[in-house]
Amino acid sequence: MLRRLLLTSALVLAAAPALARENYALLIGANTYPALDQKYWLKGPSNDVRLVQTYLTTAAPVPFAPDKVAVLADGIEGAGAPTLAGIRGAFADLAAKVQPGDFVYLHFSGHGSQAPALNPESELDGLDELFMPTDIGPWSDEVGAVENALVDDEIGALIDGLRAKGADVWAVFDSCHSGTVTRGAPDDEDTRTRQLPPEALGLTDEDMAVSTRAIDDPRAQAEAPFDEPQAGAGSFVAFFAAQTNEVTPEKNLPKGKPGRVPQGVFTYSLFEVLAEYPNATYGQIGQEVLRKYATKKLATTTPMFEGDLDRVAFSGTAGERVAQWTATQTDDGYTIPAGSLHGLTTGAVLAVVANATAPTEAALGYVTLTQVDTFTSTAVAKPEMGLQLPEKLPKGALLRKIGTDLDFTLTIALPESGSAPATALEAAQSALTEAAGPRLIFVPAGAEADLRLAVIPDSPRPDAIWVLPATGLVDDLANVPSVSTADKDAETLGLTLADTLATMAKAINLQKLGAAVGAGDLDVEVELLTGPDKNNLTALAATEVPRLIPDDQVHILARNNTDAPVDVNVLYIAADYSVSHWFSGRLQPGDTLKKGLFKISDDVLGAERLVVVMTPATPQSPVENLDFLAQDALEFTRNVSAGLRPPGMYRAMQEAGFGLTTRSATALEDDSEGGPAPGILQLELRTVPAN
């Protein structure tokens, strides 16, 4: 059931994993490519490798000895060279060492590309996917291959060699292979894509015009960028940063940190999830990565997750979120082995508890974080609720995260000056700022931001202001909001753009809230079903991104296994930022709900999200109805006639932008008073054309 597959936020003490095995890792990061123009060189792969290496050797839920983590990366002192021979040699070394029951983690960060397949019949699109070692050369017509490229079939064979020895393998690929991208933000060094166009390798359009086998069912999942290895004794899981027709970026991360460095967006997002929830299944981790993409607007790509996704990551032991850490007392305060990767921020308040099972209400006192690095934080005592920490903490004391700080502001970078649309926006800035309110913060062009305003001269609307994600990169302008400028005076432009951004903010904030609350601890099973009609329904899998076509129906099946009533609301966030409220009702103990909700329309297709809100209810109380969260679709091409809209569950719903309050952030606390907490389930999906 979907309820069982999504993350929860309860605190538990994770069980220690069995040690009767060895854990190995091979981390590959390719930055520089001497055979290519320097404009194609990358900066982030070596930083990805440093991040992963540190996590595996200091914070992973299973132990990785430093001498069992092999590193091939240019730019890291003491690392091997990420050449084709180096990669093959490292795999051969691993295959000679691993034994049945061992675990191997593989990480590939660098450029990917495509080339005509050596065996076209083996590929749906007639193309091989490639990972690029640093010593790649050009395409050779004589041998029909890119010199020194690592082809998907060979990667599969190398992984097969490890699995044949009985090792479990998890492979992560932070690279991309094809796809187009529009850069609308300033062309700075902050964002690069990890995809080599075929022409960079000497491939022509004629070379790439290979025959392909059609995919008849538009609902079918996209083919994995690398072929899954065939039969083998060990289990296999693969995570891919993007589908084969998409690009994936690297960007300076973590956001807001003065020491941020170029990182793969996928790698950083993945290890944020692992740091916050190290005992989850691969499927749960994939769902959380998708939520981070949706709420942070870092990339518009669709990561892919293949293999035995119901297994616990690293072949470890199942557990819940980790939100408490052992405290080390120092002369200056306290330190904990958790930082920004774990969702901590400077100024956050943590409770100090005597042991892992102590209730938060029995806190010895509180601390506030004074410095937060990627993996560590420092704190000082903070008088709170009349409590003052003792001078010496008891052995085994922990610092526990007691709330989730939800920031409902959106930072928006203005477009570069000099163009006519940018000049029009400058004249409208006063009206825009006043109409936008305190939750929308405008910063100069090129500054760090959640969204970017841009002028794209070679777009279908050269006079418009486009609203782009944080990277400034998009693959399809048809699904990007824009506001025309030539047909508006300054006040109308400011009001229209403010309304566009506010509409987007409400949809984004609802997703933020859902990601923060998680599934909670309500024992309510929820399954979402889809199909062409009510007699032909299949369950939507939470371990992948389902693909739906126009006229597909969506139904809900829910059962309340608790001994108290539960209110259920179902909302749908569409690609056009509309929020539809499709159901509100109460499930008494033991009740089962089966109901058709809606059909997919063909108005706007793209990334969409189902949100199921479950709230414990008091007998005889009114049913909680969240229809006030609904909003109309955003008109993607706002022209002069666009009208403006006039200006429960918990207080945070109001703070998210659906009410009239003006605070920009709130700490989400547990309002359950000893009972089960509310839960919000989210399922990401893609709506695609029928043919």
N, C-alpha and C positions, 0 to 999 in steps of 0.2 A: 504494500500500500504506500501511497505517496507520503503519508504521515510518518511512516517508518524510515523513509529514505532521506528526509531533510534534517538539517542540523537543529540541535536543541541548545539551550543555554544553561542547563542545570550544572552545578558544580559537583564533580565527583573526583575521588582520588583514583587516578589511572593505575591499573594493575601493571606490574613490571613484566616486560616481555621475556619469553624464554631465551636463554643465552646459548643453547646447544646448536649454534650455527655461527657462521661468519657473515658479516655484511661488507660488501664491496661497493665502490662507486668509481665511475669513470666520467670525468667532467671535461667537456670539450668546448672551448671558446675561441672562435676565429674572428679576429678584428681586421687585420691588414691583409691585403691581397696584392702582392707585388706585380702580378700580371695585369691588374686592372687599373683604370684611372682612379686617382685618390678620392674622387667624389663618391665612389662606391665603398670606400673603407668605412668600417664601423668603430664605435667606441665602447659599446655596452657589453659585448660578450665576455670580456675578461672580468668586468664587474659582476656579471651574473655568476661566473664561476667562483669568485671570491665569496659572494653571498651564500651560494649553495654549499661550498666547502665549509664555511663557518657554521652554518646550520647543522650540517650532518655531523660534524665533529664536536659540537657543543650543546646542541638543543634538540636533536632528533629523538623521537620516542624509542628508537632502538639504537644501540651503540655502534658508531662507525669509528674505528681506530684510525688516527691520521695516516698511518702507513698503509692503510687499505683503501685510501681515497686517491686515485691517480688523477693528475691534472695535466691536460694538454691545452695550453692557452698562451698566445703571444701577449706580452705585456705583464706577465706574472713571473717574478723572479723564482728560478728553480723549477719552473714548469716545463714539461716537454713541448715540442713543437706540434701544433695541430695540423700536420701534413697528412696526406693520404697514407703514407707509409707509417707514420706515427700512430694513426688511429688503428690501422690494421694490426700493428705490433701490440698495442695496448689491449685490443680484443683477444689476440692470441695469448697474451700473458694471463688475462682473466680466465680464459677457457682452460688453461692449464692448472689454475688454482682452485676453481670453484668445485664444491662437492654437493651432493644431494641435500636439499634443505637450505642451502645458502641463499642470500638475497643480493641482487645487484641493482644499483640505481645508475642509470645512464642519463646524461644531460648534454644536449647539443644546442649551442647558441652560436648563431652566425647566419650567413646568407644561405638562401635556398634558391633554386631555379627549376626550370623544366627543360627537357630536350626530347626529341623524338625517341620513342621507346625502342630498345634493342629488340623487344618482342612485342609489337603493337597489339597483338591479340590479348595480351595479358593485362592491358590497361583500358579502362572505360573510355578515356579520352585520347588514347594512343600516345601518351606522353609518359616518360619516366620523371619522377620527382628526384631532385638532387639536393644533397647537402654539400656545401662548399668548404673543403679544407683550404688552408692559406696558400697552398702551392698549385691551385687550379690553373689551367691554361685555357686556350680557346677551344671551340668546337672543331673537331677534325672530321672532314667529309670522308677521309680514307677509312677511318675505323668506326665512324658513326657514333662518336661519343665526345663529351667534354673532357679534356685532358685532366686527369687526377680528381675528377668529381667522384663523390661517394653516392652511388645510385641506390634507389630504394630497395631493389632486389638484393643487393649486397648487404645492406643494413639488415634486412630480414634474415639473410643467411648467417650473419655474424651473431645476431641475437639468438637464432636457432641453435647455434653452437653452445651458447651458455645454457639454454633451456634443456638441451639434450643431456647436459651433465646433471640435471635435476635442480637447477637454480631458478628461483622466482625472479622475474625481471620487470622493472618499471623504467620505461624510457620516456623522456620529456624532450620535445623538439620545439625550441623557440626560434623558428625561422619560417619563412613563407616562400611560395614558389611561383605564383603568377597573380594576375589581378592588376587593375588600374587604380590610380589614386589621384585625387585633386588636392593640391596644397593651396589652401586659401589664406593661411596665416603667414606672418613674416617668415622668410626663408632663412632661419637661423640654425644654429648647431644643436638646438634642444631636441629636435625630433628627426629621426631617420627611420627608414623602412628597411627590413631585413629580407629584401627580395631583389635579385638581379634580373633585369629585363633580358630577354634572349639576345637582343642586339649587343649587350655588353660582352657576350661570349662569342660573338661572331655568327650568331644564328640569324637567318633572314626570315621574313614572313613566309616565304615559300618552304623553308625548312620546317617551320612549325605547322604548316597546313597539312596535317596528317589526317588520315581517315579515322573516325571515331565510331564507337558503338553507342547508340542512343540509350538513355535511361528512360524507360517507358513511364514509370510511375513518378510524378513530381513530388509525391510524399516521401519517396525513398531517401534515406540518409545519404549525405555526400560521401564519396569514396575517401578513405583515409589517405593523407598525403604520402605515407609509406605503407607498403604492403605488410599486413600482419603476418608474422612468421607462422609456419604451418605446425604440424603436430610436434609436441615436445613434452618432456616430463614436467618441466617447471611451468608455473603460471606466467601470464604476460599481461601487462597494462601499458598503454601508450597514450600520452597526452600531446596534443598538437596545438600550437598557438593559433592556427587559422586553417580554414579549408583551403583547398588547392587553388581556388579562384579569388582568394583574398590576400591582403597584405597585413603584416603586423609590425608595429613600430617599437623603437626604443626611445626612451625619454628620460630626462633628469628626474630621479626619484630618490627618496620619498618626497612627496609634495610638501613644500613649506620648510624643509630642513636646509639650513645654510650649507651643510656639507653634502648635499645630494649629488649624485653622479649619474651618468647615463646608464640605464638598466633596460633590459627587455621588459616591456609592460607585462607580458605573460609570466615571465619568471618571477618578477617581484610580486605580482598578484597571487600567484600560486603559493609562494613561500610566506606571504602574509597569512593565507588561510592555514597553512601547515603550522605556523607559529601559534595561531589562535586556537587551532583545533587539531592537534597532532594525532589523535586517536580515531579519526574518522575513516569511513570507507572512501575508496576512490570516487565512487559516484557522488557521495556527499561533498567531497572536495571540489569536484567539477561543478556542481550546482552553486557552491559558494563563490567560485571564481566567476561564474556567469553573473552572479549578483553584484560582485564588485565592478565588473565591466559596466553593468547597467547603471549603477548608482554614481560611479566616479567619472563616467563619460571619457575614459582614457583611450578607448579604441572601439571601433564599430565592427570588428571582426567577430567570428563565431568560433571559439576554441572547440576542439573535438576531443572526445574521450573514448577510448576503445579498450576492449579486453575484459578481464574479470573484475568488473567495477564494484561488485558486492564485497570484495575482499577489503580488509583493513590496510591502509597505506603502510608501506615498508614491511608487510606481513607481520605487523605488530598486533597489539591487543586492543579491542574496541573500547572506546570511552567517550566521554562528553567533552565539551569545551573546557579548556584549561584557563582559569582566570585568577589563579593565586600562585604565588611564587615564594620560595624560601628567602627570608630576609637575612642579610649579613650586616651586622652592626659595625660601623666605623666611627672614627673620631668626629667625622663631619655629618654623620647621619646614618643612612641605611642604603644598601644597594640590593638590587634584584636582577636575576638573569633574564630580563624581558625588556623590550623597548618598543620602538615605533613599529617594528615588524609584528608585534603582538597587539597592536591597536592602542598603545599607551601614548599619552600626550603630556607635554609640560603643563603643570598646574593641576593635573588630575588628582583627586583625593582617593586614597586607598585605605581600607580598613586593615588593622593589624589584629590577627586572630592567633590563638595559642596553638592550634593544630588544624589539620586539613578538614576535620569534621565539625569543628566548632561553628555554631551559628553566627551569622554576622551580627546579630543583636548582642552577642557576648563579646564584642570587640574590645580589645585592651586599650584601644585608642586609634588615632588616625595619622596618616602622613600625607604630605603633598609632594608630587614629583617636581624636582628642581632642574633635572637634566635628563633628557631621553635620547639615547643613541639607538642604533639599529637593534642591538641585542641586549643592551643593559640600560638600567635607569638608576638614578640616585634620588633620595628622598630625605626630607626632614620632618620632624614631628610637627603636627598641626593640632592645636587644641580644637576640639569639635565635640558638640553635644555634651559639653561639660566634662569630657574625658581628657586626661593628660597621660601620655605614654610613660610607663615606668622607665627609669634610667637604663635598666638592662632587660632585654627581652628574654623570655624563656626559650630554652633550646627547642628548635622545631617551629618557631613562630613564622607565620606567613603573612605576606601582604596580599590582600584580596581586592580585586576590582569590584566596586559596588554599584556601578551604574555605567550606562553607555552614553557618552556625550554625543548628542546628535546635533550636527551643525546644519541648520536649514538655510544658510545663506548660499548664494551662488556668486562666485567671482567671475566677472565677464571682462575679457580683454577687448579694448576698442580697436577698430581697424587702423591700419597705417594711414597717416595723413597724406594729402596730396591729390587724391582723386576727388571727383565731383560728389560721389555718394558719401565719402568720408567728410567732406566739407559740409554737406547738408546735415550729417549727423552731429558735427560739432555745433552747428547752429541750434540743433534740437536737444543738446545735452541737458540743458536746464529742465525742459519739460520731461525728458526721459527720466532723469534722476528723481524728480518730484513724484512722477507717476509710479515709478518702480518700487518705491518704499525702501525700508532698511534692509530687506533680505537680499537685494540685488546690489552688488558692489562692483563698480566699474574701475578698471585699472588700465594703464597705458598699453599700447600695442606691444606685443612681445613679452609682456610680464606673465608670470605664472597665473593660470586661471582655469576655472572649471569649463567655461565655454569661451569661444573666440568669435568676435564679429569680424567679418572680412568682406572685402570687395574683390570680386573675381571677374576681371575684364573679359576673359574669353568664355564666360558662362552664358547660358541662355538668358540671364537677366543681369547684364553688366551694370545697370544703374542701381542694383539692389544691395542691401546689407544682408549677408548670409550669416547664419548662426551655426558655427562648427563646433565639434568636440574639442577637448583640451589639446589634442595633438595638432589640430588644424587640418587633419587629413580626413578625406571622405572618399568613398568609392562610387557613390551614386548621388548626384545633386538632386535627383527627382525626389529623394526622401529627406532633403535638408530644408529647414524653414528659411524663408527670406522675406524681406520687406522692401518694397520699391521706395525710391526716394524722389524721383523726378516729378511725381504726381501729388506730392504732399507739401504743405507748408511745415515750418519747424515744429509747431505744436502738435499737428496731426501725426507727423513722423515719430515724435517722442512718445506720444500716447500709444500708437500702434505697436511700436517696437517694445514698449514696456508691457503691453498686454500679451504679446507673443512670448516674451521671456517669462512672465508670470505663469502663463499656461504651461510652459515647459517645466518650470520650477515645481509646480504642484505635482505633476506626474513623477518627476525625479524624486521629490521628497517622500512621496508615498512608498516608493521603492526603497529609499533609505530607511524608512521606519520599519518596513517589512524585514529588511536584512538585519536590523538591530534587534528586533524582537525575536526572530527565529520561530521555530515550531512550538516552543514552550513545552510544558510537561502535561498537557491535556491528553488523555488517552482517547483521542478521536481519530478514527481511520478515515482518510479521505482519498478517493481515487477519482481521477478525471478521465473521461472516456471521449473518444472522437471517432467519427466515421461519416460516410455519405448519408446515412439515415439511422434511425433509432434501432433498427434490426441488425445493423452491421457496425458495431462499435468495438473499438479496441482501446486498451488502457494507454494513456500517455506516460511514457517512461520518464522518470525523474533523472535518469542517468544520461540522458541525451537531450538535444534540442529538437523537439518534434517539428515536422514540417506539415503544415495544413494548407489546403487550397480553398478558394471561394466555394461556398455552399457546404463545406464540412460542418457538421454539427458538433457541439461540445456539451457533454452531460456531466453531472456530478453524482458520485455515489459516496455517501458518508454514513458512518455509524458511531454513535455516542456510547463508548464503553465505560464512561464514568458513572458515578452514582448521583450526579447532579445535572440539571439542565445546562445546555451549552447553546449559545446563539452563534449562528453561522452566517457570514456575509461573503458574497463572491463578487469581485470586481475584475475588470479587464482593462489593462493599459495598452492602448493600441499604438501602432507606429506613428500615428498622427498626434500623439500625446493626449488623445481623448481618454477619459476615465468613465467606463460604463459600470453601473451597478446592476447586477443581474439577479441577485437573490438575497433575501433576508428572511431568516426563519429560526425557529427554536427546535432543538433536538432534546427530547426528554431522555432520561437514562434508558439505554437499550434501544432507542429509536434508530431506524435506518431511513435515510433520505436518498431517493433516486429521482433526479429531475433533469430534464433538458433545459439548457441555459440559453444558447444562442447559436447562430450560424455565422461563419466567417463571410465578410463582405469583400468586394474587390475594390473598395474605395482607395485605400492606401495599404500596400503590402510591405512587410519588413519585420523587424524585431519587435515582438510584442510579449506581454507578460500577464499571466493569470495570478490573481492574489486572493487567497482564501483567509479570511479573518475569523478566528474562533475565540469567543469570550465566555468565561464562566458566568452563568446567570443566576439570579436569585428567584426562587419560586414566586409566582404571581406578579413579577415585575414586567414592565413593558419589554417587548422584544427589541433588542438593539438594532437600529436600522441605520446603516452607513450610506444611505443614498445621497447625503449631502456632500459626499466626496466626488460625486460624478461631475464631469465637465465636458463641454462640447469639444469637438475636434479642433485642432489648430489648423487654420487655413495656411498651408505651406507657402503660398505665394500671396502675401498680403498686399493688396492694391488699395486705391483710394476709397473704395466702397466698403472696406472691411469694418464691421461694427465692433464696438468694444463692450465687453461684459461688465456689469456693475460689480462695483467692488463686493456624552457619547461614549466614542470608544474610550479614549483617555485624553488627557490634556495635550499630549504630544501630537494628536491628530490636528488639534487647533494650531499648535505651533508650527506644524509642517506647512502651513500656508492656507489651510482651508477655513480658518476663522479670521477674526479681525485683530488678533493680538499682534504685537509688534516685536517681541523678542526674536532674535535670530537663531538662538540655539537653546536646547534644553537637555537636561540629564534625564535619561529614561530610567526610572526606578520601578521596582516591582510593587504594584498596587494590590497584589492578591491577598495580603494580610493572612498569610499562612495557608491559603488554598492554592489550587493550581493557577498558574499565571496564564494570561491570554497568549495565543499563538497566531503567527501569520505565516502561512505557507505561500511560497512563490514558485511558479514554474515558467521558465522562459521557453518561447517557441518562435518559429519563423513562419509567416504566411507567405506563400509563393504562388505564382500564376498557375492556372490549371494546365497550361500547355506552353 
